[in-house]
Amino acid sequence: MKDFYTILGVQPEASPKEIKSAFRRTAKALHPDTGAKDEESMRLILEAYKVLVDAQSRREYDRSRLRLVPHGEGSAFDYRVWLKERLDTPEYIAKLVFYDLLHDLEDEALQLYERIRDTDDGRLERFFERPEAMDAEFCIAEEYAQRGRFVDSYRVMRKLIAMEQRGAGFGYFYDVVLARFRRLVLEDLPKVLEPEILLETLSEAIEARSSSDNDAQFLRRRAEILYRLGRSAEARAAVVRAAALAPKMPGLKALAQKMAANRVRATQP
């Protein structure tokens, strides 16, 4: 497997800014204008950059680098079978969850994860490096969402955000995590939750303090639901809080004006 990090001369934990700087530096050294004629090296640098500069493709690449343990027919040693023989111990359940996620056995990984997710002994970070454990649970959240189990996905995502706030684990990938959390709360959960439950969940999501942009959007959605439910005072309070975080948020001013107009009409004889 090509080592894109070595090709660009950066460490696996390099920031996006460092990736871009390394690409510019390396590409400049090989550019035809400098007299260099190593077209194959230039092609590899471009390939490495395209993969590593995008957070999602970089994460997939990082995961593929971990697919190192042989399994299945023809292997001298079947690591998965070895793990399955030891499932009376949380450590081996956690390791099998991780292994199955890396080898496209997502249904099996979810079943195992649910055996340990609510136990202290089953915390993945006990048995893996913290970034790897968080990445694995992000994959779990994604698998839940793909199956329409949005509440389960939300619970895992909230846990991951709390972990990231205690100490960085996602690094460059955190912006993707925040965007996925936002989409989950604003687009996915409304498909399965009644308005009153959704209001509670939005309040909980705001309390998570994932980002000011997320909080502002959650507050706006909360204001919209409260307004539809006739809880105008609470809706106005939510709009004020959202405006304090993101005064130029699209649609927020129009919502505030609509509320104000209806309030005036309600006070007229």
C-alpha positions as CSV (number, residue, x, y, z in Angstrom):
1,M,0.0,0.0,0.0
2,K,1.3,3.4,-0.9
3,D,2.4,5.5,2.1
4,F,1.0,8.9,1.2
5,Y,2.3,10.5,4.4
6,T,5.9,9.5,3.5
7,I,5.4,10.6,-0.1
8,L,4.5,14.1,1.1
9,G,7.1,14.0,4.0
10,V,4.6,14.5,6.8
11,Q,3.5,12.7,9.9
12,P,0.1,10.8,10.1
13,E,-1.1,13.4,12.6
14,A,-0.3,16.3,10.3
15,S,-2.8,19.1,10.1
16,P,-4.6,20.1,6.9
17,K,-2.4,23.2,6.8
18,E,0.8,21.1,7.1
19,I,-0.5,18.8,4.3
20,K,-1.0,21.7,2.0
21,S,2.4,23.2,2.8
22,A,4.1,19.9,2.2
23,F,2.4,19.5,-1.1
24,R,3.4,22.9,-2.3
25,R,7.0,22.4,-1.2
26,T,7.3,19.0,-2.7
27,A,5.5,19.8,-5.9
28,K,7.6,22.9,-6.4
29,A,10.8,20.9,-6.2
30,L,9.5,18.5,-8.9
31,H,7.8,21.0,-11.2
32,P,9.0,21.0,-14.8
33,D,9.9,24.7,-14.6
34,T,12.6,23.8,-12.1
35,G,14.2,21.3,-14.5
36,A,12.9,18.2,-12.8
37,K,11.6,15.5,-15.1
38,D,10.4,12.8,-12.6
39,E,6.8,12.6,-13.8
40,E,6.0,9.4,-11.8
41,S,7.0,11.2,-8.5
42,M,4.9,14.1,-9.4
43,R,1.9,11.9,-10.1
44,L,2.3,10.2,-6.7
45,I,2.5,13.5,-5.0
46,L,-0.7,14.7,-6.6
47,E,-2.4,11.4,-5.7
48,A,-1.2,11.7,-2.1
49,Y,-2.4,15.3,-1.9
50,K,-5.8,14.6,-3.3
51,V,-6.4,11.8,-0.8
52,L,-5.0,13.6,2.3
53,V,-6.3,17.1,1.7
54,D,-10.0,15.9,2.0
55,A,-10.9,14.9,5.5
56,Q,-13.3,12.1,4.5
57,S,-11.0,10.4,1.9
58,R,-8.1,10.8,4.4
59,R,-10.1,9.0,7.1
60,E,-10.9,6.2,4.7
61,Y,-7.2,5.9,3.8
62,D,-6.2,5.9,7.5
63,R,-8.7,3.1,8.1
64,S,-7.4,1.1,5.2
65,R,-3.9,1.3,6.6
66,L,-5.1,-0.6,9.7
67,R,-6.4,-3.5,7.6
68,L,-3.3,-5.5,8.3
69,V,-4.5,-8.7,10.0
70,P,-5.1,-11.6,7.5
71,H,-8.4,-13.5,7.9
72,G,-10.6,-15.9,6.0
73,E,-9.7,-19.0,4.0
74,G,-6.1,-19.5,3.1
75,S,-4.8,-17.7,6.2
76,A,-2.4,-19.6,8.3
77,F,-3.9,-18.0,11.3
78,D,-7.5,-16.7,11.5
79,Y,-7.5,-13.9,14.0
80,R,-11.2,-13.5,13.9
81,V,-11.8,-17.1,15.0
82,W,-9.2,-16.7,17.7
83,L,-11.1,-13.6,19.0
84,K,-14.5,-15.3,18.8
85,E,-13.2,-18.1,21.1
86,R,-12.6,-15.5,23.8
87,L,-15.8,-13.5,23.9
88,D,-16.3,-14.1,27.6
89,T,-13.9,-11.2,28.1
90,P,-14.8,-7.6,27.3
91,E,-11.4,-6.9,25.9
92,Y,-11.8,-9.5,23.1
93,I,-15.3,-8.3,22.4
94,A,-14.0,-4.8,21.9
95,K,-11.1,-6.0,19.7
96,L,-13.5,-8.1,17.6
97,V,-15.8,-5.0,17.2
98,F,-12.8,-3.1,15.9
99,Y,-11.7,-6.0,13.6
100,D,-15.2,-6.5,12.1
101,L,-15.5,-2.7,11.4
102,L,-12.3,-2.8,9.5
103,H,-13.3,-5.9,7.5
104,D,-16.8,-4.9,6.3
105,L,-18.6,-7.0,8.9
106,E,-20.7,-4.1,10.2
107,D,-23.8,-6.1,11.3
108,E,-21.6,-8.4,13.4
109,A,-19.7,-5.4,14.8
110,L,-23.0,-3.7,15.9
111,Q,-24.2,-6.8,17.7
112,L,-21.0,-7.1,19.6
113,Y,-20.9,-3.5,20.4
114,E,-24.3,-3.6,22.0
115,R,-23.1,-6.3,24.3
116,I,-20.6,-3.9,25.9
117,R,-21.6,-0.4,25.1
118,D,-23.2,0.3,28.5
119,T,-20.5,-1.3,30.6
120,D,-17.4,0.4,31.9
121,D,-15.4,-2.7,31.0
122,G,-16.6,-2.4,27.4
123,R,-15.2,1.1,26.7
124,L,-13.2,0.8,23.5
125,E,-10.6,3.4,24.7
126,R,-9.5,0.9,27.4
127,F,-8.1,-1.4,24.7
128,F,-7.0,0.9,21.9
129,E,-5.3,4.2,21.3
130,R,-7.8,6.9,22.0
131,P,-8.1,8.2,18.4
132,E,-8.6,4.7,17.1
133,A,-11.3,4.0,19.7
134,M,-13.1,7.2,18.8
135,D,-12.8,6.5,15.1
136,A,-14.3,3.0,15.7
137,E,-17.3,4.5,17.6
138,F,-17.8,7.1,14.9
139,C,-18.1,4.2,12.4
140,I,-20.6,2.6,14.8
141,A,-22.7,5.8,14.8
142,E,-22.6,5.9,11.0
143,E,-23.7,2.3,10.8
144,Y,-26.6,3.0,13.2
145,A,-27.7,6.0,11.0
146,Q,-27.5,3.9,7.8
147,R,-30.0,1.5,9.4
148,G,-32.3,4.3,10.4
149,R,-31.4,3.9,14.1
150,F,-30.9,7.6,14.5
151,V,-31.4,7.7,18.3
152,D,-28.7,5.2,18.8
153,S,-26.5,7.1,16.4
154,Y,-27.1,10.3,18.3
155,R,-26.2,8.8,21.6
156,V,-22.9,7.6,20.3
157,M,-22.2,11.0,18.7
158,R,-22.9,12.9,21.9
159,K,-20.5,10.6,23.7
160,L,-17.8,11.2,21.1
161,I,-18.2,15.0,21.3
162,A,-17.8,14.9,25.0
163,M,-14.7,12.8,24.6
164,E,-13.2,15.2,22.1
165,Q,-13.9,18.1,24.4
166,R,-12.0,16.4,27.2
167,G,-9.0,15.8,24.9
168,A,-8.4,15.9,21.1
169,G,-8.9,12.5,19.5
170,F,-10.3,13.2,16.0
171,G,-7.8,15.9,15.0
172,Y,-8.3,17.0,11.4
173,F,-11.5,14.9,11.2
174,Y,-13.5,16.8,13.9
175,D,-15.1,19.2,11.4
176,V,-16.6,16.2,9.7
177,V,-17.9,14.8,13.0
178,L,-19.5,18.2,13.8
179,A,-21.2,18.4,10.4
180,R,-22.5,14.8,10.8
181,F,-23.8,15.5,14.3
182,R,-25.6,18.6,12.9
183,R,-27.2,16.7,10.1
184,L,-28.2,13.9,12.5
185,V,-30.0,16.3,14.8
186,L,-31.6,18.6,12.2
187,E,-32.5,16.1,9.5
188,D,-32.5,12.5,10.8
189,L,-33.9,12.7,14.3
190,P,-37.0,14.6,13.1
191,K,-37.9,11.6,11.1
192,V,-38.4,9.4,14.2
193,L,-39.1,11.7,17.1
194,E,-42.3,13.5,18.1
195,P,-42.1,17.3,18.4
196,E,-41.9,17.3,22.3
197,I,-39.2,14.6,22.4
198,L,-37.3,16.4,19.6
199,L,-37.4,19.6,21.7
200,E,-35.8,17.8,24.6
201,T,-33.2,16.3,22.3
202,L,-32.4,19.7,20.8
203,S,-31.9,21.1,24.3
204,E,-29.6,18.2,25.1
205,A,-27.7,18.8,21.8
206,I,-27.3,22.5,22.7
207,E,-26.0,21.6,26.1
208,A,-23.3,19.4,24.4
209,R,-21.7,22.7,23.1
210,S,-20.4,20.9,20.0
211,S,-19.8,24.3,18.2
212,S,-21.3,27.7,18.2
213,D,-22.6,27.2,14.6
214,N,-24.3,23.9,15.6
215,D,-25.8,25.5,18.7
216,A,-27.2,28.4,16.7
217,Q,-28.8,26.1,14.2
218,F,-30.2,23.9,17.0
219,L,-31.7,26.9,18.7
220,R,-33.3,28.1,15.4
221,R,-34.9,24.7,14.9
222,R,-36.0,24.7,18.5
223,A,-37.6,28.1,18.0
224,E,-39.5,27.0,14.9
225,I,-40.9,24.0,16.7
226,L,-41.9,26.0,19.8
227,Y,-43.6,28.6,17.6
228,R,-45.6,25.9,15.9
229,L,-46.6,24.5,19.2
230,G,-47.9,28.0,20.4
231,R,-45.1,28.4,22.9
232,S,-44.2,31.9,21.6
233,A,-42.3,33.2,24.6
234,E,-39.9,30.2,24.6
235,A,-39.6,30.5,20.8
236,R,-38.6,34.2,21.0
237,A,-36.0,33.4,23.7
238,A,-34.5,30.7,21.5
239,V,-34.3,33.2,18.6
240,V,-32.5,35.7,20.8
241,R,-30.0,33.1,21.8
242,A,-29.4,31.9,18.2
243,A,-28.9,35.5,17.1
244,A,-26.3,36.1,19.7
245,L,-24.3,33.1,18.3
246,A,-25.0,33.7,14.6
247,P,-26.6,37.1,13.9
248,K,-26.4,36.6,10.1
249,M,-27.9,33.1,10.1
250,P,-30.2,32.8,7.0
251,G,-33.8,32.8,7.9
252,L,-33.4,33.8,11.5
253,K,-34.3,37.5,10.9
254,A,-37.4,36.4,9.0
255,L,-38.5,34.1,11.8
256,A,-38.1,36.8,14.4
257,Q,-40.1,39.3,12.2
258,K,-42.9,36.7,11.7
259,M,-43.1,36.2,15.5
260,A,-43.1,39.9,16.2
261,A,-45.9,40.5,13.6
262,N,-48.0,37.7,15.1
263,R,-47.5,39.1,18.5
264,V,-48.7,42.5,17.5
265,R,-51.8,41.0,15.9
266,A,-52.5,39.0,19.0
267,T,-52.5,42.2,21.1
268,Q,-54.8,44.1,18.8
269,P,-58.5,44.4,19.7
